[in-house]
């Protein structure tokens, strides 16, 4: 299990189960009734920052784009590299990264365009997808990659430092916006200089001052991280409808039907430790994507399982092309979780919202697009 440091809007300093071991245990389990979303583009890793909801939204948008444009978004890793995904090395990642198709939206652009001042009931992924329906185009991930913001390993000291500078940026931005308009212009010099000292990778103080005029923190960060040149070669997103799960229909029935229809499903639930205990006093919201289901049997004892595309898994750095670098195998055996355990985490999250541990706007069911 890995402790992730992240922002208040996503899974924070609570534990996310990165070892989704099967509840059943036998030498030769029988796998039956596998249903998998076809043509699912590469996974994404949030590298400790709390943007699980943006990663999940980006996944379903990527899939919608590939399906609408009839693009093959699942390159054959063996054919490209001559190796299986488990054999790939960091050197292989650098060598073959340019051979991966550039058909994914920029997470940074999704975060900026999907900002909402006030959440409506339905959860963060639902709200972002509703807002993004008005967007006609997105920067490509290769032009504005999320990983330009983060450290490329899972060293906990570096991850904590990474989280700290981002949080300090947000605090400075909010403090600046709280000033009277008459004071903001002069204060922008001081604020920009402080930001430069915190994160020297952004060396353009004038650009920081320009970004400070944006109305949301997401747009502010996008101005700093999404180059204007990205608008010259954008992805034109097809129209879509946002759908939510129905409370009067069992979750399993809805998930099975959607997977058979080839739709990836966003779920928001409690982030828990493998021992089913909350890491912190209060469980935090976490979003990931259900991409497959199966039945696993040991003799006559069987268990329904879901396969989750989860951006917090450290194995994303090994088993996936993260931001254009290493692609997931569509037959990857990783990421399976008991459907019963998954339902339990969703119900626990719903209870916390009902008990007003979180704002009602965070209440959510499964979400997908059509």
N, C-alpha and C positions, 0 to 999 in steps of 0.2 A: 504494500500500500504506500502511496506517495502523498505527502501533505502538500497541497497546492496553495500558493499565496495569490490572492486575486482581489478584484474590486467588489464593492458593495452591491453592484447590480447583478452579479453572477454568483456562482459557487465561491464562497470566500474561504476562510481558513478552516473549513471543515474537511473531513476526510471523504474522499471519493473512492469507492471500491475499484481498485485497478487489478484485482485478482478474482474475477468472477468465476470461481471454481464451480463445477457442476455439483449440484446437491447429490446426484446419484454417483456411485463409485463402483466400477467393475472393470475388468481388464478389456473386454470387448463389447462396449455398449452398442446397441443397435440404433441407428439414426433413421427416422422415418418422416414422411410428410414435410420435406423441406420446401419452403416457399421463400424466394429471394427477389428483391427489387432488381430488375435488370438495368444494365447500362448506368450504374451508379458511379459518378465521377470520384476522383481521389479524395481521401479524407483530409481533415485539417487538424492542426494541433494549436491550442491556445497558449501553450508554454507558460502556464502559471498565471496569466492575466485572466480576469473574470469575464470572459466574453463567450461563455458556452452558448448563450442564446444566439449570438451573432454567427457562431460557427454552425449551429443547427439550421438557422434560417438560410445561410449561404449554401448548405448542402442541398436543401430542397429546391432552391432557385437554380443551382447548377444542374440538377437533374431535370427540372422543367425545361431549361434551355436546351439541353442535349436531346430530350425527347421531341421538342417542338421543331428543332432544326435537323433532326434525324442524323445526329453526329455520334460517332463511336467515341464515348468518353472513357472507355476502359481499355487502354492499350495492353498488349500482351507483354508482361514484364520479361518473361523468358525469351521472347523473340527479340525484344529491344536490347537486353543486357546479356543474354546467354546464361543467366543465373536465375534461380528461384528467389522470391522475396527474402527468405530467411538467410540466403547466402550473400546478399548485397552488403557492401562495405561503404563507409563514408566516402572513399575515393570513387566508388561506382556512382554514388549519388551525384557528385560533382560532374562526373564524366557524361552521364546520360540525361541530365536535367533538361537540356534543350530539346530533347526528343519527345517531351511530354506535351500533348496538345494544350493550347492556351484557351480553354473554354470555360473558365471559372470567373465568377464575379469577385471583385476585391472585397474582402471582409471589412477593410477600413472604409470603403465607400458605402457598404451596406450599413455600417454603424452610423455614418454621418447622415445618410438620406433617411434612415429609419428612426431618427430621434423623435421622441414625443415629449412634449412638456408635461402632459398629464396622461397617465395610463388609464385606459378603459378596461373593464373587467374582461378577462380572457387570457391574461398572462403576457409576459414580455414578447415571446416569439410571435404570438397572434397579433399583438399591437404593431410590431415591426412590419410583419407581412402586410397588414392592412395599409400602413403608411406607404410601403414600397410599391403598392399597386399603381400609384400615380407616377412612379419613376419609369422613364422610357429607356434609359441607358445607364450602364454601370462601367466603371473602370475595370480593366482586367486584372486578375490577381498578379500576373507577371509584371505589370507596370507599377502597381501599388501593393506590394506584398506585405502581409501582416507581419511576417517574420523579420522585417527590417526594424521592428520595435523591440524585439526580444532576444534573449540569449539563446544560443543554439545547443544547449545541453540541459541536463536536469540537476545541476549543482544547486543545492538548496540555498547556499549563501548568495549566489548570483541571482537566483529567482527572487529572493527576498529583496535584494537591492533593486531589481527590475520593478517589482511591485511598488517599492517606495517612491521611485522617481515619478512613476505614472500618477500615483496618489497625490504627490506634492504638486504636480502640474494641475490636477483637478482642483485642489484646494486654492492655489493661486488664481486660477481662472474664475472660480466662484467668488473669491474675495474681490477681485477686480470688477466683476459684474455687479457687485453689491454697492459700489461707489456711485455717487451722483454723476450724471453725465458730464457735468462741468469739470469734474476732476479726472475723468477716465483718460483723456488724451495725454495729459502729463504723466499720469500714473503708468501708462502703458510702457514708457521707457524703462522704469524701474522693474516692472513685472517681467518684461521681456528679458532683461539682463539677469534676473534671478532664475528664470527658466533656462537660459543659456548655461548658467553655472551648474544647474542641477543635471542637465542632459546635454553635454557639449556636442553630441552627434548632430544636433540641430544648430548649425552655426549661423543661420541667417536671422539676426535679431529683427530686421525689418519685416521679414515674413511672419515672425511671431507676433509683432505688433498688428500686422494686417489680420492675422487669425483671431486676435483678441476681439475683433469687432463682430465675430460670428455669434449667432444667437444661442448656440448650444455647445456643450463641451465636445460632443461628437463631431460637429462641423468644424470646431476649432482644431481638433486633432487631425481631421481629414485635410484641412488646409495645409497643415505641416507635413502630412505624410502622403497625400495623393497629388502627384505633380500635375500641373495643368496640361502637360503633354499627353496624359492618359486619355484626355477627351478626344484625341485624334483617332483612336482605334478602340472604340467601346463595344460592349456587348449590348445588343438591343433585346431586351427581355420581352417575351410574348405576354399577352394578357393572361391573367389567372384569377381564380376565385379562392378565397380563404375559407376553409371549413373547420369546424370544431366538432369534437366527439359529442355524442348524445348521452345524457345521464341515464336515460331509461333503457339503454342497450348495453349488455355486458361488454367490458373492454376487450376481452379475447375475441368476441364475435366481430367487433369493429376492426380490430387490428388484422385479423385473418382476411377479412374481405378487402381491406385496403391493400394489403400485401399482394393478394391475388390480382388486384387491379394494377399492380406495379407502382404503387405510390409509397415513397418514404414518409415516415410519420414522426413528427416532433412530439416529444413528451416532456413535461416539466414535473419534477418530483423532488423528493428529499435526497440530499447528499448524505450517505451513510457510510460507516466503516464496515469492513467485511464481517465483523462480529455482531452486526446489527445493533450497535450502540451509537448514539450521537457523539461525534467527536467534541462538539461544543454544547453549551446549554441549549442552544436553539438550532434546529436543522435549517440549512439554507437551500434556496432554490437551485436546481441544476437542470439543464436542458441537454438532451441528446436525441439521436434519431434511431428509430426502430427500422431496420433494413431487411430483416429476415425472421422466419420462425421455423421451428422444427419440433419433433417429438423424440426424446432420448429415452431409450429403454434399457434396463438391466433385467434380463429375464422378463417377468410379467409386470414388473414395476416400471411405470413410465412417467415422464415429466415433460410438460410443455415448456419451451424455452424461446426467448427472443434474442436475436443478435443486434447489438447496439453499436452504432457509430458514435463513439464518445471522444470528444476532442481533448479530454483531460488525460487519457491513457498515455503514459510515457512510451509505450510501444509504438505510438503513432510515429515517433521519430525513426523507428526501425522498419515497420511494416507498411508505411504509406509514403507516397510522395507528398510531403508537406509543403504547401505553397509552391508547387511545381518541381519538387525535388525527388520524391520517392512515393510510388503508388501502392495503394492497398491491393492485395490479391482479393478478387471477388469471392474466392473460395476459402478465405482466411478462416482458420478455426478459432480465432480469438474473439472475445467480446460477447460470448453467450452467457445469458443469465436466466435463472428460473423465472417464468412468467408470473408465478405466484409471488415471488420476492419483489418483482418489479411492481406489481399491483399494490403490494403492501407499502412500498415507498411513495407511490402516488397518493394512496389514501392517507398516509401520515402527513404528507404535504397539504392535502385538502383540509385535514383536521386543524393544522396550524393556522391556515387562513380563516377557517370558520371561528377559531378561538381568538382571532384578531391578533395573533402574534405577528402577522403581516397584513398589509393593506389588502382589501378585497380585490383590488385590481390585479393582484397576483394570482387569483384563483384561475385555474386553467385545467383543461382536459387535453386530450391529444389534439394535434393540429396538423393539417395538411393542405396542399393546394391542388387545384384542378384546372 
